[in-house]
């Protein structure tokens, strides 16, 4: 019966990911991963004998443009100028998810990209069930159901981002290493290697797993040492791959696309981040998750200590990190939120078994059901199931660019730079990286190179643009747009300013 319930739960997770998926590429993270997947897919095509560009492709305009920091203005959302190839643009995000997406892209095209994260979501829920079942099958099923309903899990399940895949791989490593199969250390090591490719900064989470193998009491010292060595041998290639990729993109194995460690991490961030994560966790998962803190006393043993250690390492990795104000950054803790929920349900089960064992199955089931409803309501309150509608503007705006703008168009934009490239197949230039004195000269330069410049903004960007380029006639945006898409995105043609002054400008096209 529990196997059937688990199968239905896994099917529901995949369905939810596909039903409410954003199917949108446009934001900084999503375009970073998908564009990088296109580059990895190009290597696959090369391997099969086809001709395709490699991981880095130079942008000629970035080398020719005369304005300050020109390469930065040609770097779309989620990208920075390459440190190893002049004029090339490289992603800021890690490569793991993009590598996983590449075969899907090469075989199934763009639509197949959006299947990757839901499948990893099912893997995460299955791994949670397996880990939770170490405390009993009812704990495994209850915790798996809670993870499937968890607001941060659902929020990331429907987006092409690495949070769910990274969490799934870490949980797979834990599920493997806590099992009894002879190949468990190798499986755990391979999962760890893939998880490090997904999220390199969480490599310290490998330490508790390795120590668990090394000091597992029920096995001989020889078996433990051999298992730890097999785990390390399988896991280390992930870190080596990260080092090679980062050297290729950023010039050093220790450099990432997000900037220097000193700019990202500070002891001053610890207190505000701790307060935010605690508040977000309590609001989205109720106060019952605090029962997990009692697990070491109620359920002492190596398994509990492994789970607690992984949670502490995960939290410690992000407490000094940049402070964010949006609850969605609870996603940073997604690799170990399943462990917290397992410990919570195991604590409930443990208390029931001590007081009245016969009631344990019913109590665990009822509490899990009540919490699942609470989680789903919180997810709905946080607009998780409305994100598809909100993100649709990226596809609509990009597709409009592809349909209506000429092939020689270059779009001066910022937030929509990824969607313009992915859906519209037009080059972009970032206005918020352009020197304020250079807007009109930049437009003249682009026209001299045979390109037709357009301006594209989300509604909230326009006041910022006007302020930044207050000294430019074009910066005033004092003529009607040629098109308005989804009531949120406007497209302007600079030469329309003169037509508007002469009274010959056609009316704005409104696209739903």
Secondary structure, DSSP 8 states (H G I E B T S, - for coil): -HHHHHHHHHHHHHHHHHHS------SHHHHHHHHHHHHHHHHHHHHTT-----S--B-HHHHH--STTHHHHT--TTEEE-SSSTTBEEESS-SHHHHHHHHHHHHH-HHHHTTHHHHHHHHHHHHHHHHHGGG-HHHHHHHHHHHHH-HHHHHHHTSSSSHHHHHHHHHHHHHHHTS--TTHHHHHHHHHHHHHHH-GGGTTHHHHHHHHHHT-TTS-HHHHHHHHHHHHHHHHHHHHHHHHHHHHHHSSTT--TT--HHHH--TTHHHHHHHHHHHHHHHHH-GGGGGGGGHHHHS-SHHHHHHHHHHHHHHHHHHTS----SGGGGGGGHHHHHHHHHHHHHHHHHHHHHHHGGGHHHHHHHHHHHHHHHHHHHHHHTTGGGHHHHHHHHHHHHHHHHHHS-TTEEEEESTTHHHHHHTT--EEEEGGGS-GGGHHHHHHHHHHTT-EEEEEEEHHHHHHHHHHTTTSTGGG--S--SEEETTTEEEE-TTHHHHHHHT-----EEE-
